[in-house]
C-alpha cells in the first residue's frame, strides 16, 4: 500500500511541470495601429461586422458580431476581443482561434 501511494505521489510531482505549460497568448512585435487594421480586415473577410473600437488604457477593445450572410435572419450578438499593448508587443486576448490563425498569418 505504501509503495502504491509513493508511486502516485511521484507521478503527481512529475506531471505538475507538464500541466503548467499551458498555451499562453502569442505576442507580436507590431504597432497597435497595424494590429488593429489587420484585425478589422480579418473580421470582415470572415463575415463579421466591426461594431466599434474602444481605447481603454493599454487596451483596444474591438466589438464585432456575425453578419446575416445575406439571408435576412438578423445579426449576431456583439462579441468583444481585446488587443493589449505591452511595451513594444501586442497580445490578442479573448479572440477565437479561427480568427487568431488568420491574424497570425497576416502579422508574420
N, C-alpha and C positions, 0 to 999 in steps of 0.2 A: 504494500500500500504506500509506503513511504517513497519507494522508488518511482511509482506512478506519479505521485504529487511532485516530485523533483523533476521528472520529465516534462510534466505540464508547465511547471514554473519556468524551466529552461526554454521551452518553445515560446512561451508568452514573452519572455525577455528578448528573445531573438527576433520576434515578429514586430515588436514596437518600432524599431527604426524603419522598417519597410512600410508600416502603416502611416508613419509621419511624413512620408514622401509624397503627399497628395499633390495634385496639379495646382500650381499657382498661376495667377493671371500673367500672361506674357507682356513684357514691357517693350515698347517701340521707341527708338530714338528719332522721333519726328516732331515737328511743331504741332501744337494743338490745332492750328488752322488747317494743316494738311490732314490730320486725323479726322477733323470734323467734315471736311469736304469728301474724303473717302467714305466715311460712314454714311453720309447722306446719299452718295452715289450708289453704294451697295444696297441700301434700303430701298431706293427707288427701283433699281434693277430687279430686286427680288419681289416686287409687287407691294411694297409698303408705302405708306404716305407719312411724311415727316410732318408732325403736327406743330411742334415748336422746339426751340432750343433755349435752355436757360443757363446763365452763367451763375454758378453758386460757389463762390470762393475759389478753391483749386479744382473745381469740377465743372464740366459741362454736362448737363442733363438733357438728353435727346429723347423727346416724346414722339413715338411713332405708332401707327396702327395699320392693320391689314386693310387693303383696299377691297372693293367689292368684285374685282376681277371681271367687270363688265356684265355681271349677272343681275345687278339691281337688288341685291339682298341686303344692302346696308353695309356699314363698315364695322370693323372690329373695335374692341375697347382699346383705349390708349395704353401703351406699354412704355416703360422707361428703360433707357440704357445710360450708363454713367461713363464719361470719359474723364479719368482722373489725371491731373497733371502732377508729376512727381519730379522736381528739379528739372532734369533735361530729358525725362522719359514720359511716355503716355501709357496709361493702363486702361483697358476696357473692362468695366465691371457690369454685372447684371445683363450680359448680352448672350443671346442664344448661340450655340456652337455653329449652326448653319450660317449665321451672319458673320461670326468671327473668322470662319475659314476664308470667306471672300475678302474680308478686310485684311487679313494676314497676307493674302496673295498680292493685293494692291499696294500694301505698305512695304513690301520687301523689294 
